[in-house]
Amino acid sequence: MIKLDTQGKNIEISAPETINITSKNINLKASDSIDLDANVNITETAGKAKRSDIGGDMFVYVNGALTEVIEGDLHSETKKGKTMLNSE
């Protein structure tokens, strides 16, 4: 279903099961915020590279375990010091 709300200035797209978008390139741009929300899982796959540029702070909250698997080198740099905390 595609709902155009010209008075509220909104477009709503919904489907009972799946929405697939396929293209050579897809660009999403918002003047304020983009929110992604899933009740179960969010999976991201990049065939070559993934980059995140953040103009402010970045927070990662994990309720379970966090696992990182790096098959190449790990490079980490900080300009103002580093604080390591261990809860053991």
Secondary structure, 3 states (H helix, E strand, C coil): CEEEECCCCEEEECCCCCCCCCCCCCCCCCCCCCCCCCCCCCCCCCCCCCCCCCCCCCCCCCCCCCCCCCCCCCCCCCCCCCCCCCCC
